Every structure is written in structure tokens, then in C-alpha cells.
Amino acid sequence: MESQRKVRLGIIGTGRRGAYLASLYHSYPKCEVTALCDRFEHVAEEVAGQLGIPGVARFTSFELLIDSGLVDAVLIAAPPTLQVDIACYAMEQGIHVTTEVPAAYTIEQCWKLVRTVEKTGVKYQLCEQLRYASFVQEWERMARAGEFGKILLAEGEYYHYEENWRRYTDLRTGKMYSQPDQAGVDAQIESTWRDITFSHPIFYLPHTLSPLLKIMNDRVTHVSCFGTRPQGYTHPNWPVRDIELAQMRTSQDSIIRVGVGFSTPHGPRKDTACHWYQVKGTERSVEWSRSKTDLPRLWNKGDEDWTEMRWSLRPEEASEFIKTSGHGGVDGWPVETFVRAILEDSAVTMDVYDAVETAAPAILAAESSDEGGTLKTVPNFRK
Ligand SMILES: NC(=O)c1ccc[n+]([C@@H]2O[C@H](COP(=O)([O-])OP(=O)(O)OC[C@H]3O[C@@H](n4cnc5c(N)ncnc54)[C@H](O)[C@@H]3O)[C@@H](O)[C@H]2O)c1
């Protein structure tokens, strides 16, 4: 008989993403949200109401939630700059951890994460979800079968514009605003992580590097990056670089090129909205759609032209829970795989090494961009 055991999960950070993931985890049959934490009590209270569990335990301190004895695992969707400290505190108490992306914001944080997972032996999984997209799984299969020949180049782009990207919190109420003056004259305004971190869009590489490195089964060893000036062109009052473009070398002598931007409009892609990918090998090349109307394509050495392919995001062979989840059926993957890894004591599908290997190149790319493109060496975090 199948075990009735459920993972008791605490959610730390119940803002936009945390609220959505709380509902996803709570609807997963083998998981139960048993505690919520946000630094603003009423923010967690609202989410408890939305989940239909108004009496659930709520905390404003993550330490108290972790020490409460009410959770086996936590999902952390607090501001990304805080996530490593919270994750390591939880792991030290024997609590399994999954965090939102990016995994870390400094190289020291990457090491701290790796060493804490190695020391405690609990489950740690990064929530990056595009690595499970159906076309990524198919490109990965091709790579393992040798159908690309030698992979020479992989490319990815993430150009995601929203007019209200920048956000500010009014510390009196916990409400967020896209303009500091919207909250009124008495407001106590604090910048959110978005306002702080998007000055370097290249920090946000997990959704680009995670699928590419998974397909390539590789890691980045060197990176160099250029950015436009640290003042927007579309929004001259935003202290951001509109585009940053990094070139990387991998341990298996492949080149990766990735571009990121959040502060200037860009045309949409089919299904992935803002993401685009390409893998070029000696025998085969594959490319994601450039627009909403063209199809992904494949070219084999010797072919007269590219062949249009019906690849998609949503997998045909997955549970209903995954297929009906957000971002085109990929958001459910990290939920199902994390809960299973805990209940079955099996390996997670994006471990701490995979996680920091998507973060460290981004951290060093941001440094390189500030220094006009200097070449940086990425540490090898694997034993
Ligand atoms: N994977 C994805 O597709 C995806 C999409 C969106 C956001 N994200 C990630 O999710 C994370 C959260 O993003 P968001 O847009 O929900 O941010 P947000 O600012 O809306 O929410 C963050 C929440 O954390 C709370 N918080 C701040 N400090 C805290 C603390 N010390 N303890 C507990 N709670 C605290 C804030 O009050 C807020 O409610 C980020 O890491 C972001 O990169 C991932």
C-alpha cells in the first residue's frame, strides 16, 4: 500500500512568488503547508486565507518557524540576497530546503551553501524549473545519445521587460509600490531586492544556464561580460544596465553566450515568452523559436535546410499536477521532485552543485561587466 506520509512544509517569504508556490505545494497530494513566515504578519495571514488554512501557524521570524517542530522542509522565497543565510540555518537544524532562484549572490555564499549541504546531508534543491521543459529534456536526450556530435556553442537569452519591474516596500504597511512616491508622504520606503539587484541583469542567469548546462552536462570555468552603461536608455532614471552579455568557456571546451535585460522592451518568444536557446554541435544544431509565429528548428549536417519541430514546454509524459502547473507546465516539476526526494530519500534533481554552477558565473559576470569585461575564473565547487 502506498505510504500516506506527507511532507510538512513551511514557506518563508510569502510575497508574489512565495504565495503562488505555497498554493502549488499545498495542492500536491504528498505535501501539506503547515507554517508560513513573512516579515509582515498580515502578508502571511492573507496567504493563509487564500490557501484555505486560516489557522495555520504564522511567524515573522524564520528562526522561530524553523525551530517550531512543525516542518520537515522549507521553501524559501524571501528576497534572494537573504536566502543562503536562511537556507543554511534551516539545514543546520536538519530541515530540508528548497530555495527560489538565484541560489546565491556572492561567491562566499556559494561556498557556504555547498559546505552546509555537505556537512548536514539534508536535501537541498534549487527551484529552477525551465530545466524540466519538454524541449530541454529532448535536447538533453540528444546530447546523451551523441546526436549533436561535439557541442561547440550554446546560447541563451532572457529579455523580460515590465514597466513596473522596480518595486519598493512601505515598511509601515508591507505594501509594495513601483514608484517610491506612490505610498504617500508619511511612507517609510525601502527598496526591494528587485530594485537593488536588477542594476546587473546578468545576476539573473539560472533560467538560462540551468537548462543549457543540464543539456551539456558541463560547468563554466571562465567568464567575461559587457554591459551597456549603468543608467537605462529606455528609463534614464533607472540605475540599470539595459543589456548585459556574457561569454563563457566550459570544462569541456564549449562556448556559452548569454544575454539578459529587464529594463527595455523586447519581442516575445513562442511559449517561453522571454527565453530563447540554441545548441550548436558538429553534427546537429537546434534552436528555439525566435517569435510567437515561427517554430523551433533542427538542422543536421548535410541537410539542405532547417526542419521545423513541434517541441513544446509542456511534457506529454508527466503527472496531471505537473502538466497543469504554471509557466506552461514546468512549475510543478521542482515541487514533485523535491517532495519525492524527501519521502523516498532519493537524489534531488537540481542539487547544490548544479545550483551554484548557475549562480557563480553570474556573480563573476557582474563583476566583469563593472570592470569593462575582465576575464574571471569560476571556482570548481565539486569535490
Ligand atoms: N522561478 C521563478 O520563475 C521565479 C519567479 C518570480 C520570482 N522568483 C524568485 O522568488 C523570490 C521572491 O520573489 P518575489 O517576486 O515573490 O519577491 P517579493 O518581494 O514579492 O516577496 C518577498 C517576500 O519576502 C518577505 N521577506 C523579506 N524579508 C524577509 C525575512 N527576513 N523573512 C521572511 N520574509 C521576508 C517580504 O515581506 C515579501 O513578502 C526571488 O528569489 C525571485 O528571484 C522566481
The ligand as a Tripos MOL2 file, in Angstrom:
@<TRIPOS>MOLECULE
LIG
   44    48     1     0     0
SMALL
NO_CHARGES

@<TRIPOS>ATOM
      1 N1         11.3340   30.7160  -10.5750 N.am      1 LIG1
      2 C1         10.6060   31.7270  -10.9960 C.2       1 LIG1
      3 O1         10.0000   31.6810  -12.0720 O.2       1 LIG1
      4 C2         10.5010   32.9700  -10.1540 C.ar      1 LIG1
      5 C3          9.5590   33.9660  -10.4590 C.ar      1 LIG1
      6 C4          9.4780   35.0830   -9.6410 C.ar      1 LIG1
      7 C5         10.3250   35.2240   -8.5460 C.ar      1 LIG1
      8 N2         11.2370   34.2400   -8.2940 N.ar      1 LIG1
      9 C6         12.1300   34.3310   -7.1170 C.3       1 LIG1
     10 O2         11.3190   34.2680   -5.9350 O.3       1 LIG1
     11 C7         11.9130   35.0580   -4.9010 C.3       1 LIG1
     12 C8         10.8800   36.0340   -4.3160 C.3       1 LIG1
     13 O3         10.4170   36.8750   -5.3640 O.3       1 LIG1
     14 P1          9.0380   37.7190   -5.2150 P.3       1 LIG1
     15 O4          8.7990   38.3650   -6.5240 O.co2     1 LIG1
     16 O5          7.9900   36.8820   -4.6120 O.co2     1 LIG1
     17 O6          9.5050   38.8400   -4.1680 O.3       1 LIG1
     18 P2          8.5900   39.7200   -3.2360 P.3       1 LIG1
     19 O7          9.4230   40.9020   -2.8890 O.co2     1 LIG1
     20 O8          7.2330   39.9010   -3.8230 O.co2     1 LIG1
     21 O9          8.3990   38.7880   -1.9270 O.3       1 LIG1
     22 C9          9.3930   38.5830   -0.9620 C.3       1 LIG1
     23 C10         8.6860   38.4210    0.3820 C.3       1 LIG1
     24 O10         9.6690   38.1100    1.3790 O.3       1 LIG1
     25 C11         9.3400   38.8310    2.5510 C.3       1 LIG1
     26 N3         10.5290   38.9790    3.3770 N.ar      1 LIG1
     27 C12        11.5060   39.9340    3.3330 C.ar      1 LIG1
     28 N4         12.4260   39.7140    4.2720 N.ar      1 LIG1
     29 C13        12.0460   38.6030    4.9340 C.ar      1 LIG1
     30 C14        12.5840   37.8780    6.0270 C.ar      1 LIG1
     31 N5         13.7280   38.2480    6.6030 N.pl3     1 LIG1
     32 N6         11.9120   36.7860    6.4810 N.ar      1 LIG1
     33 C15        10.7520   36.4070    5.9010 C.ar      1 LIG1
     34 N7         10.1880   37.0620    4.8650 N.ar      1 LIG1
     35 C16        10.8340   38.1360    4.3820 C.ar      1 LIG1
     36 C17         8.7880   40.1580    2.0460 C.3       1 LIG1
     37 O11         7.9950   40.8120    3.0210 O.3       1 LIG1
     38 C18         7.9670   39.6860    0.8360 C.3       1 LIG1
     39 O12         6.6390   39.3970    1.1800 O.3       1 LIG1
     40 C19        13.1350   35.7280   -5.5240 C.3       1 LIG1
     41 O13        14.2740   34.9740   -5.2090 O.3       1 LIG1
     42 C20        12.8830   35.6430   -7.0300 C.3       1 LIG1
     43 O14        14.0670   35.6100   -7.7850 O.3       1 LIG1
     44 C21        11.3330   33.1290   -9.0690 C.ar      1 LIG1
@<TRIPOS>BOND
     1     1     2 1
     2     2     3 2
     3     2     4 1
     4     4     5 ar
     5     4    44 ar
     6     5     6 ar
     7     6     7 ar
     8     7     8 ar
     9     8     9 1
    10     8    44 ar
    11     9    10 1
    12     9    42 1
    13    10    11 1
    14    11    12 1
    15    11    40 1
    16    12    13 1
    17    13    14 1
    18    14    15 2
    19    14    16 1
    20    14    17 1
    21    17    18 1
    22    18    19 2
    23    18    20 1
    24    18    21 1
    25    21    22 1
    26    22    23 1
    27    23    24 1
    28    23    38 1
    29    24    25 1
    30    25    26 1
    31    25    36 1
    32    26    27 ar
    33    26    35 ar
    34    27    28 ar
    35    28    29 ar
    36    29    30 ar
    37    29    35 ar
    38    30    31 1
    39    30    32 ar
    40    32    33 ar
    41    33    34 ar
    42    34    35 ar
    43    36    37 1
    44    36    38 1
    45    38    39 1
    46    40    41 1
    47    40    42 1
    48    42    43 1
@<TRIPOS>SUBSTRUCTURE
     1 LIG1         1 GROUP 0 **** ****
